[in-house]
């Protein structure tokens, strides 16, 4: 007899059939009712045991967390909350669970406690739902790019370049940290290191993706990236995943079209395919917000926020127009913003971005043409000499979701920008070569995957949307 998943059994409309299922015990009530879950769905299936037919020693082993194998008959449920249940005929304990020490007891746990038990936290409804959604979003991303003619490329994890120019990178080295070889000047001699030069974990695959776009046309990366930023906020990780498409012959307008269509597609996919998980997480959020003062509650619930993005056209607004709107807004004039907008050139904060989306335009917003001095060196300089063809996409509740730009394809302009920022040409000679051999307009964007998962699940801390978070002073598991 083929083992069925709990999800398959709960979707059956044919009762009075023999079935077999394996999973973990969530609860065992009155020596009779087993709530069984195998991770395939947010829902448990009730398995009804006639204790007179089973050995008492066996029943004592059915504790929360135990792995069991059940054979029985799928019947119409006599109780509330489920349409079918299993009348148990055979029962085998595959793996015992120590009832006294098992951390994930059937009660409410804090997220902090569950992070300390991250190897078991997906046994809870919240985290199983989050990780199923993470998996679905990942699939939807690959599906979208595959159906739209993109090639998936794997950019290096170990690199000698700093794509963002931030300098906050993890060094990769095999040199003896206590006694490294030194140059005549007393500096570490990286020529004797494994790669013969100083190398780091990548912060972005963008620059390498550009090289492939300029030969394959449309490519994307989706892989781990790393940043050694000593930040313990709810929005930062030291290891995270990035989605970065790059397209040849595409300008900024095409880049905005691509990003909007992409976001609507992947979020539409989970709306269609993860209904139960989204409804559970939506209710969880609504229940949690009931304890908050009215002013601190979200203006939209989770499902409405996702539909808000999928169903609305994104408003496209220049940075200059946005600054004027913010400068003249009530929160700014009454000094209710934490960061007051006083003049053109200010770097927008999350509070400003959310005001534009949630209060002013009431739809997702794409800001474009940012000041050059607050954006990366590779972004194309506009004819005004002070702005670049950059774009950020702003979402409700979260602020910036996507950052991208039309790339600077002019060799001499790029050289000047690198010179002004003290970026040595010899470090990026291969990147400059793209501007020497068949240069063309090209564009792309970056999307932090965990930020997208946060938006789709309503989770408030980025540590709760990745299986094993890496943060300052924490590399457990």
N, C-alpha and C positions, 0 to 999 in steps of 0.2 A: 504494500500500500504506500503510495507517494505521500511524503510529509508535506502538509500545506502550511502556508504562513497564516498568522492570525488575521492579517489584512484580507487574504483570500477567503478564509472561513467566514468572516463577518460580512463579506459581500455576497455570499452564497444565498440563493433563494430556494435551494433544494435541501430540504431537511430529511430526516430519517435515513441518513447515509453514514457509513462508517468512515471515520477520519482519523488521522494521526497528526500530532502537532508537538513541537518542542519549543521551550522558552524558559523564562525566569519567573519565579513566583513573586508577584507584587504583594498579595495578601492571601491568607488562608483563614477563613472565618468558620467558627463553630464546627471545626473538624469536618467541614462539608463543602464549602465554596472556595475554590481556588480562582484568584484573578491572575491570569497568565498573560505575559507580554513577551514578544520576541523581537521588538524593535521595528517591525514592518509597518506599524501604525501607532497613533497616539492612544488608541483604544485597547483595552484588555478583553480577552474572551473569558467568560465564566465557565469553569469546569466543575461539575457537580459530582461529588464523591459520596457513594453510599458506604459509610465507614464500616458497616458490618461485613462488607466484602473484602476489606483490606486489613493487613496486619497492623496492629497498633504501633509497632516499632517503625514501620515504614511511614505511617502518617506523621509521626513525631519528627521525621526528617524533612517534612515539607514546611520549610521556614522561608521567610522573606529573603529573596536573593538566590535561593536554590535553583539549579537548572534541572528541569524534569522533562520526561517524555510521556505523552499521554496518547492512548488510543481509546476511542469511544464513539458514540453515536451523536451526530449533530442534530439537535432537536429545536423546536420552537421554544424560546425562553419563557419561563413561567414568571419571571421577575421583571422589574422595570429597568430601563437603561440599556437594554440590548435586545436584538431581535432573535438571536440564536444563542444556544449554549451547548456544551458537550456533556453528555452523560458518560462518566468515566467507566470504562471496562477494564483497562490495564493501565498501570502507572509505574514508571521507573524513575528513580532519582539518579540523574546523570552526574550531578555535582552538588555536594552538601554546602550549606552556607551557615557559618557560625552566627547564630541568632543574637548572641550577646554582643558581638563586636562589629557586626555588619553596619557600615556607616549610613547607608541609604534606607533608613527606616521609613515606614509609611506615615510621614508627618512633614510639616513645613520645615525646610532648611534654608539658611541664608546663602546667598550666592557666594559669599566669601568662604563659608564652610565647604561648599561644593567645589570651589576652585582648589581647595586643599585636598580634595578627593576627586580630582579631574579624571582619574582612570575609571571611576564608577559613576560619574555624574550623568552620563547619558542613560542611566537606568531610570532617571526621573522623566516625567512628562515634558517639562520645559526644555531640557537639554536634548532629549531625543527629537523633539519637534524642531529645535534650532538646527541640529546637525542634518536632519533630513532636508530642511530648507536649504542649508548650505550646499548639500549635494545636488539638489535640483537646480539651484542657481548656477552651479559650476557646469552642469550638463547643458543648461540653456545657453550659456555663454559660448561653449564650443559649437553647439547646434546653430546658433545665429551666424557665427563667422563661417562655419562650413557651408551653410546654405547661401551665403553671400559672396562666395568666391575667394575667401581669405585662406592663406597658408599658415599653419601653426608652426612657429619656430621656437627653439629652445635657446635662449640667450645665456651667456656664461654667468655662473654664480660667483666665480672668482674672477676679478677684474683688476686692471691697473689704472682705470679711469674713474673719476667721480662725476657721474652724469649731472648731478644737481649742483655741484660746486659747493656743497654744504660742509664737506670735510668730516662729517660725523659717521665714520665708517669703521667696521670691524676689520682689524688687520689679520691677514692670513700669513703665517710664517712657520718655518721649521727650525729657525735659529734658536740656540740655547738662550732663554730669556735672562739667565743669570750671568752668562758670559758670551755675549754676541760678538762676532768679528767687527772690528772698527776700521774706519778709514784713517788716513793720516791726520785728518781734521778732528778725529774723535767721534765722528758720527757712526751710526750702525751701517755696516757695509752690506747693503741688500744685494749686491752683485753675487754674494756667496749664499744667498737664500735659495730656496727650491726653484723659484721661477726666474732667478737672476735679477729681480727688481722688486720694489715694494708693491704688494698686492693686498686687496681687500675683498670682503663680501660685497656684492653689488647692491646699490640702492635703486637701480632701475635698469631695465633692459632696452630702454628707448634708443640709445645711440646705435647699438648693434642692430636693432630692428630696422632702423632707417637704412642701414646698408643693404638689407635684404629687400626692403620695399623698393629700392632703386634698381632692383633686378627682377624681382618676382611680382611687383606691382602692389599687391595687397597682402599684408602679413599681420600676425598678432602674436604677442607673447602672453603667457599666463603662468606665472611661476613665483617662487619665493624671492623676496627682497629683504634687505636688512638695513637697519639704521641704528647707530650707536648713540642715540639721543637719550640723555639721562632724564627721562620724563616719566612720571608715574600717573599721568592723567588717564581718564576713562576713554581717551581717544587714541592713545599711542601704544604701539607694540615695537619691540626690537626686531621681530621677525614677522613678516606679513606677506600677503600675496597680492600681486599687481597684474592687472589686465591692461595691455598696451598695444593697441592697433596702430599701424603706420601704413599710409597709402600714398603712392606716387601719383602725381598729376592732380592732386586734390588740394583746393584752397581752403581758407578758413570757413567759408560758408558751407562747403561740402563736409568739412569736419564737424560742424555743428549739426548738420542734417544726420550724419552717421551716428553721432553720440546720442541724439534724441531718439532715433529709431531703435538703436541698440538697447537703451534703457527701457523703453516701452515694451520691447519684445521680451526681454528676460524677466521683467517684473510681471508681464502678462502671462508668461509661462507658469510661474508659481501660483498666480491667482487661479489658474485653471487646474493645475495638477497637485496643489498642496492645500486644498480647501480646509480639511480637518485640522491640520497643523496651524494654519493661519487663524482659523476661528478660535482654537484653543488659546493661542498666544494673544489674540485680540481680547478675549475675555479676561485673561490673566492681567493684562495691562489695565483694563477698565476697573477691575477689582482693586488693583494696587492704587489707582488714582483716586478712588473713593476716600482714601485716608488723607489726601492732600488738600490744602486750601484751594479754593476755586481758581485763584490767580495762577497757581502753579500747575494746573491741569492742562493737558494738551488740547488744542482746539479741535483736533480730529483724532478719531480712533485709528488703530493700525490699518484695518482694511480700507478705510476711507482715504488714508494717506497714500497707500499704494495705488488705489484707483485714481486719486488726484493726479498722480504722475502719468499713469497709463492713458487717462482719458482727456487730459488737457494739452493743448499746444503750448510749447515752451515759449515764453516771452523773451525776445532778444533785445538787450539793452546795452548801450555802450557804457564803459566805466565812467566816463565823464557825465553822462546823464544820471547814472546811479548816484554819483557823488552829490549832484545837485538835489536829487530827491532826498537823500539822507540828510544833507546839511539843513534842508528846510523842513524836515519831519518834526513832529511834536516831541518824540523821545529825545531827539538831539537838542532842540531848542530848550526843553525843560531839563536837560542834563540827566535824563534817565538812562541813556546809554552809558555803559562803563567806559567805553572809548569814544569820546566826543569827536565827531567829524568836523574839522575846521577848514581844511583846504584840500585842493586837488593834490593827489599823490599819496594820500593815506592808504595804508594796507588794510583792507576790509577785514573785520572780525566776524565771528559766527553770529553775533547779535545783529549786525548790520545785514548780513546775508539773509537771515531768517525774517527780518523786518520786510525786506523787499519781496520775499516769496509769500509770506503768510499774511502780511498786513496791507502792503501797497498793491502788488499786482495780483495776488491771490491765484497764482499758478507757478509752476516751475520756471526758473529764470536762467537765461544764459547771458552772462556778462562778457563783453569782449573789448578789445583794444585797451589793454592796461598800460600804465606807465612802465617804460622799459626798465627803470631802475629797481622795480620790485619783482621783476620776472627773470627767468633763466636766460643765459647767453645765447642759446640756440633758437630763440623765438624771432620771427622775421620782423625787422624794423619797418615801421610805417613811414610814409613819405613825410610826415610831420617831424620826424627825427626824435620824437619823445615818447611815442607809444609803440607797442608791439602787437602783432596779430595773435594775441593770446585769448583764450576763452575758458571760463569756469562755469560749470552747471550747478545751480543751487536748488536744494530740495527742502521741503518743509521739515521742521524738527531737527535737521542735521546740518544745514548750511551747505558748504561745498561738497559735492559728490564727485565731480570730474574736473580735471585740469588738463588743458591741451593747448595746441597752437599750430599755426602754419610755421614750418621750420624755415630758418634763414638759409636760402639756397645760393646766395651770392657770396663767392669766395672772399673777396676783399672786405665786404661788410662784416662777414663772420670773423675774419682775422682781426679786424679793428675791435670788435666786441671782446674777443678773447684777450687781446692785448690790454684793454682797459681793465679787465678783471684779473690780470696776471695769470692767465691760463696758458702754459707753454704750448706752442704749436707742435713740438716734437712728441708730446703726450697724446695728441689726437690727430696725428698726421693722416691716419687712415680715414678719419671722419672728414677732414678737409679734402681728401682725395675725391669724395663724392661730389664736391663742388667743382672739381677739375675735369672729371670724366663723365660728361653727359648729365650735368646738373638739371634739375627741373623742380618746379613747385611740388612740395609734398607736405603732408600734415599728419597729425596723430594726437592721441590723448592718453592719459593715464587714469585708471580707476582703482583705488584701493579696495580689494575684494571684501575685506572684513567690514569696511564702511557700508558697502552695499548690503551685506548680510545683516548688519545692525539695523539698517533702514527697513529691510523686509521682515525682520523678526520683532522689531520694537525693543530689542535689548538695549539697555542704557550704558553698558560697559563693554568695550571691545574685547576684553579678556574672556567674555562669555560667548563669543561667536567663532572662536578658533579652538580646536581640540586641546592643545597644550600651549598656553600663552607664554611668550618669552618677554620679560620685562626686567627693568633694573633690579638686581639682587634676586632674580628668580629664574632658574632654569630647571625646575623640578620636572620629573618624569622623562 
